[in-house]
């Protein structure tokens, strides 16, 4: 499966804000999907690097590392900021975190906790908030709160696909 780099992806946020509940379920479901993908894999498989790119554990860690971003952006929109905070496109936090030295169970617990915070925040929104927006700094287009849920879900799916590829390539169940 070819790897279409995340940074090269473009997005059309042309769907109605009423799609928010569906997207919220995608955000909510990521930890369960990750857990299902990694279940039974040995530490060696979980931490094996494909040469370029991250191991399975590093992909999971990256989702945790960026967990703050959606929460911060929702807050920025609600407080009336014009431009959203930019992500660190060098992924410094993930590169320095040494996620391969961690226990996968701990990573899964942290991912579940991080996502619970985001889901809780999104559930607190009024329906009128879903269409509020600010400018996304890299995409150079307005991003609504509903679009943040979509963008985050797409980013999750991107890394779930990487994990699936690595599992097929290296995976042997214990």
Buried (B, 14 or more C-beta within 10 A) or exposed (E): EEEEEEEEEEEEBEBEBEBBEEBBEBBBBBBEBBBEBBEEBEEEBBBBEBEEEBBBBBBBBBBBBBBBBBBEBBEBBBEEBEEBBEBEEEBEBBEEBEBBEBEBEEBBEBBBEBBEEBBEBBEEBEEEBBBBBBEBEEBEEBBBBBBBBBBBBBBBEBBBBBBBBBBEEBBEEE
